[in-house]
């Protein structure tokens, strides 16, 4: 997916989106939120909804992978990821599932 000369695709972990934040800052904020939510609702089934950027960052965080791997996590629009939380330890049970969209025909 990398494009020659395009920092966002080649080194996303080094980019700061204009008017935004770095992936490191986003990851810190996202993982604090995920940890707060999961610890406050231990044993419950939760649904978190986000766009592919935040979903990738959360997945990198729970899988303990570096942000340089950002483009190595598949995240289609409307995809479902299933994680099991045990304190601050996570198990990825399903990734980038979009089978629920199979009956929708493209426009």
N, C-alpha and C positions, 0 to 999 in steps of 0.2 A: 504494500500500500504506500510505501514511501515514495515521495516525489523529489527528484533532484532539486536542491536549492530551497526547499520548503521546510523551514524549521519545525513547524507544527507536525509534519508527517515524519520527519527524520529524527528530531530530538524533542519530543513533546514535553519531557520532564524539565527542559531548560527554558521553555517558553512562558512568557507572561502575557496573557491575552490583554490587549489594550482595554483599560477600564475594568479589568477583572483581576484574577489572581493566578498564581502558579498552581500546578497540579499538586505540589507539596502542601500548599495552604488549603486547597480544596480537600485533599485527603485527610488532613488533620481535622478539619471541621466536620467532614462527612463521617469519619470513624468515631469521633466523639459523640455525634448524634446517634449513630447506629448502636454504639455501646450503651448510651443512656436509655434508648428505647428498649433494647433487648433486656437490659437489666431490670427495667421498670415493669416489664411484662413477661418475666420468666415463665416458661411453660405454656405460653399462649401462642396461637398462630397469628402472625402479623403480616400485613401487606404494606410494602413501601413502594411508592410509585415515583419513578424518576426518568430522566432522559438518558440516552446512551453514555454521555460523558460521565455523569455522576455514577451511573451503574458500573461503568468500567473501573472507576476509582475505588468504589466500595469493594468490588471483586478483587482488585489488586491488593487492597488492604486486608481482606479476610484470608486471601491466599498467601499473604506475606511475600508479594512480588514487588519489585521496584517499579516506579512510575515510568521508567524507560520502556517497560513492556506494555504500555497503554494500548498500542495498536495490535497487540497479540491476543486481546480478549475480544471475541466476537460478541457484538451487541446489536441485534436488529431492532428496529422500531417495533414496539409492542411485544418484545420478547419477555419471557418469564424466566427468572432465575430462582432457584429454591436453595435456601441456606438453612442449616440447623445451627442454632447458637447454644453454646454451653459456656456461660460466663463470657470471657473474651476470646473463646476458642470457637471457630466456625468450621462447619463441614459443608462443602459445596455438593449438593445432591442433584442439581440439574442446572444446565447452563444454556442460555440463549434459545429456549424452547419457544417456537412459534407455531406449533401444530394447531393451535386454536384459530389460526388465521387461514387454514387450508381451504375452507369453504368459501372464502372471499375471492372473487375474481377481480383481476386488475382492471382499472378503468380504461 
